Amino acid sequence: MALLDLMGRRMALRILWELANAPAPLTFRALQDAADTNPGVLNGRLRELRDARLVEHEADGYRLSDGGRSLLAVLLPLHGWAEAWAAAGKPSAPGRVRSPRKR
């Protein structure tokens, strides 16, 4: 699924999160600082998020599009689930799925 592939890319969800929590549009530099990333990664992700129509760029900076806000509304229940999972004592590190040994 193309959306899950995009959301799994480095910094994609972080950028959406920072834009969703910003009181106003963020300039490139402000978004770079908020997301704590380098300009190359940020530029690439913003291009992809704009192409997917999740982020808009206007004179005053970057903001979520209507589609981006709609996506985050769908993801918020997942965030609640993740918080409950973490509070219940999630495994310390994701494990690798192992196939049964052949004997």
N, C-alpha and C positions, 0 to 999 in steps of 0.2 A: 504494500500500500504506500503510495507516494507520500502521503501526509506523515505517516509514521517514520518513513525514511528521513524526511526533512526535519521532523522534531527530534530525531535521534542524532542529528549532526551537532558537532561541538558548538556550544553556546547558543543554539537556536532558542531553546526554552528560556534560558537566562535573559536573552534580549527581549523576548515577549514579556517576561515577568517584570523586567525593569521598566519597560514602556507602560505596562498596565499600572504600575505603582507610582509612576511619575505624575506630579500634579499638573504638568504642562509638557508640551513636546520637548524632546531632548535633542540637542545638537549632537553631531557625531562625537565630538570630544567628551561631552557630558555623558553620553551613552557608553563610550569606551571606559570612562572612569567608573561609572555605576556598575557595569558588567565585569570590570576588572579583566579586560582582555586586550589583545594587541590589535593594531589597526588593520592588519591583513585579514585576520579571522573575522573581525567585525564587518569589514567591507564586504567580504564574500557572503557572510550570513545575511546581511542586510539586502544584498542583491537578490538572494534566493527568497527571502521573506517578502520582498517587494514583488518579485515575479509571481509568487503564490498569492498575492493580494492580501497578505496578512498585516503588512506594515505599509504606511504611506510616508512620503517625504515631501514636506512643503517648506516654504521659506523660513519658518520658525523652527524646523527640526523634524525629527521622526516621531511618529505616533502610531498606535494601533489603528488599523482600518476597522470597518464594521465587521468584516470577516474575522479579523484577529480578536476582537472583543467577543465575538460569538464562539470562537474556538476556546478561548480561555474560560468562558462560562461553562463549557462542556468539560474542561479539564479540572475545574475546581473540585468536583466530587472526588476525583482521583487524588487530589492533594489532601483532602480530608481522610481518605482511606490510608494514604501513605503515612500521615501523622499518627493515626491509630495503630498502624502496623509497627511503626518505630517505637511507639510507647509500649507496645506489647512485647518488645524484646526481639526485634528482627535479628537474623544471623549477622555476625560481625562483618562478614565479607561474602559477596555472592560466590557461590560454589559453581564448579563446572559440572555439567550433567555428564555422568559417566555411563557408558553402555555396559551391560552385564558382561563379565568375563566368560570367554568360551573355555571350556575345559576339555 
